[in-house]
Amino acid sequence: MWKQNRILGLLAVMTLIIVLAACGNSNGNNENNETEESEDNNTNAEIDLGQTEIALGTDNYVSNTVNSYLAKLLLEEIGYTVEVNQTDVGVQYTGLADGTTDVIVGAWLPNTHGSYWEEYQDDLVEISTVTEEVELALVVPSYMEDINSIEDLRDNTNNIGEQLEWEITGISPGAGQMELMNSEVMPGYELNNDWTLLESSGAAMSASLSDAISNQEPIVVTLWTPHWTFNEFDLKLLDDPQNAFGDPDDILSVSRTGFQEDAPAAYQFISQFSITKEDTQEMMFDVQEGMDAEAAAQKFMDDNPDLVEQWLEGIH
């Protein structure tokens, strides 16, 4: 009898231990499940879109246009409806200042667009660097062997003035580079004594350059990097010993005030968006070959899925 009671007692103790252990494991599993669920929720959490319509500004220069359409397509991937407003440079900045434009990805600073930044900076927000160290220059075909510096234009080396009828082929008058030409380069090198800076457009300048090279004729143009002509032709940037064009710019993304609060996911994407000069030139070359800017941007996305994933990381 005593033995039977002892055995029953041991069985009861063992049962109690098993029950308590099971409860402990259950609580532990619940805690682990809750932790895993919390981690999953954090991983899957999406940044709010905020406003769903974005006004994206760009100018008429292909380097900025292709990057802007690339940004447009990526914003649409996130879930936004995007309108691209293509205007003159100055209108971009007035649009940002008055809120009719939300963001641009083609602000050349501190030099090229410096006057616009100075005027409107209180109403603008610098977001991030899109492309580093882009250059402005006077450019000639490499076969113009005797012309290597802006000083050669001033000194009329090899009678270059007479050969070109004292004309430098420029772009649209509202462009920042043209403002620098008129305010710094022409007077700084005393070019305005003899030379005339012709106003045209980016496309007209490129066409004039192409025609001159086809005929092996001399030409001097206002040009910048990135640009598709550097993929197509053998060109050289004229030395600028006075640094009249200033140090190389960076291309920045800039928004109106309040954009980060109004469109958090768009702001996050724009802050992650950067591209090399070489990649921009690849899209520009496709445009020169006949694609429109949006088609060239879509082709670039299709060819570079890793970059797309990088730009949309944590957002989409």
WOTAPE-V72604 format. One record per backbone hydrogen bond with DSSP energy under -0.5 kcal/mol. NH is the residue of the N-H (numbers start at 0). CO is the residue of the C=O. If there is no record, write none. Layout:
BEGIN
[[NH:CO] [NH:CO]]
END
This chain:
BEGIN
[[4:0] [5:1] [6:2] [7:3] [8:4] [9:5] [10:6] [11:7] [12:8] [13:9] [14:10] [15:11] [16:12] [17:13] [18:14] [19:15] [20:16] [21:17] [22:18] [23:19] [24:20] [25:21] [26:22] [27:23] [28:24] [29:25] [30:26] [31:27] [32:28] [33:29] [34:30] [35:31] [36:32] [37:33] [38:34] [39:35] [40:36] [41:37] [42:38] [43:39] [44:40] [50:261] [53:80] [55:53] [55:82] [56:54] [56:102] [57:84] [63:60] [64:60] [65:61] [66:62] [67:63] [68:64] [69:65] [70:66] [71:67] [72:68] [73:69] [74:70] [75:71] [76:72] [77:73] [78:74] [79:74] [80:51] [81:79] [82:53] [83:81] [84:55] [84:82] [85:83] [86:57] [86:84] [91:87] [91:88] [92:88] [93:89] [94:90] [95:91] [96:92] [97:93] [98:94] [99:94] [100:94] [101:54] [102:54] [103:253] [104:56] [106:251] [107:105] [108:106] [108:249] [112:107] [113:110] [116:112] [117:113] [118:114] [119:115] [120:116] [122:119] [123:120] [124:254] [126:252] [127:252] [129:127] [129:250] [130:250] [133:248] [136:222] [138:220] [139:235] [141:233] [143:140] [144:142] [146:143] [147:145] [149:238] [151:148] [152:148] [152:149] [153:149] [154:150] [155:152] [156:151] [158:155] [159:156] [162:158] [163:159] [164:161] [165:160] [166:163] [167:195] [168:219] [169:167] [169:197] [174:171] [178:174] [179:175] [180:176] [181:177] [182:178] [183:179] [184:179] [185:180] [187:183] [188:184] [189:186] [190:185] [191:185] [192:189] [193:190] [194:190] [195:165] [197:167] [197:195] [199:170] [204:200] [205:201] [206:202] [207:203] [208:204] [209:205] [210:206] [211:207] [212:208] [213:209] [214:210] [215:212] [216:211] [220:138] [221:168] [222:136] [222:220] [224:134] [229:226] [230:227] [231:227] [232:228] [234:232] [235:139] [237:137] [238:147] [242:239] [245:242] [248:133] [249:108] [250:130] [251:106] [251:249] [252:127] [253:103] [254:124] [255:101] [256:122] [258:255] [261:257] [262:258] [264:47] [266:262] [267:263] [268:264] [269:265] [270:266] [271:267] [271:268] [272:268] [272:269] [273:271] [274:129] [279:275] [280:276] [281:277] [282:278] [283:279] [284:280] [285:281] [286:282] [287:283] [288:284] [289:286] [290:285] [295:291] [296:292] [297:293] [298:294] [299:295] [300:296] [301:297] [302:298] [303:299] [303:300] [307:303] [308:304] [309:305] [310:306] [311:307] [312:309] [314:311] [315:311]]
END
